[in-house]
């Protein structure tokens, strides 16, 4: 840049920070290695063993994000450097972490009291400091007094020649104020409205949730089948949530998606153990071994799982993509949304399931439980996809 004036800053090493990060990386990586090694030596004799193995796998996946982050920061801080320049009425400070650089712009018209401050016991080593926006700011590391004075002189001199239009903002100027005119009334919108019952995703959700009713009345499903189906629905929700996070996080999805899969997968494994222990475990399943037991549990409900997968896919396509919901979505909000929806719903189901077990699982009670879950699911779905109408337009 032809008009830029470079300011020579002393080399600033982050060796201490890099060593701390490196030590943390070694500790985290060792834990990761021991966990993964334990996965291959873990004996699987029943469904409990298999579920615990899956839980450890998801835990290792989530933990690996931290290991990757610490390793990356270790390398970046090992190659830390910084530079500064004066250009176009600005002081530009550029810290670098390896190939990454951060541009920090200071408006020279707002920089004041550029000065030297002694560093430690050596009177010849000083810091360059200045006031900016009411804050005390430093530039670079400790440096010889002569070098620091040259930087202060350059900043002070450049500040005197900052664009007049910028510096004049610091001086109050008389202005002619016109008589206030009333603002035109803003269009009044109708209150926020939940997703209508006739929406494609709402109708598909109702249809998918009524499939278990047919399972109870026609195929003789019991409480265990219903609980397992709704547990599987949590996995379907997680699948589409991972896609949403990938869309919203963009490049950050490299870390965000594995982290979400890791912690939500661990939650799913723990939830499955609860469902299995309370409503599914019996002598016949234990005799089949883990593979046979899983087949016996999931084959009767695989069609319903497919319908739920399609239902949530319709919602994803029509609402998240079609209604541009991704524009206002955040990674944090997307990660927490499945828990908010699932935890309350499944606590209700488990409590209702205990009551049904007390009465010997009558068919009518199972149907009522399915209908209650459908109503709760529909309410959560409609509240999640709120639409606002303004002047009758959606």
Secondary structure, DSSP 8 states (H G I E B T S, - for coil): -TT-EEE-------HHHHHHHHHHHHHHHHHHHHHHHHHHH----SHHHHHHHHHHHHHHHHHHHHHHHHHHHHHHHHTEEEEEEEETTEEEEEEEETTEEEEEEEEGGGEEEEEEEEETTEEEEEEEEEEETTEEEEEEEEEEHHHHHHHHHHHHHHHHTS-HHHHGGGS-----------------B---B---TTSHHHHHHHHHHHHHHHHHHTS---HHHHHHHHHHHHHHHHHHHHHHHHHHHGGGHHHHHHHHHHHHHHHHHHHHHHHIIIII--HHHHHHHHHHHHHHHHGGGHHHHHHHHHHHHHHIIIIIITT-GGGG--HHHHHHHHHHHHHHHHHHHHHHHHHHHHTT--HHHHHHHHHHHHHHHHHHHHHHT-B--BTTB-
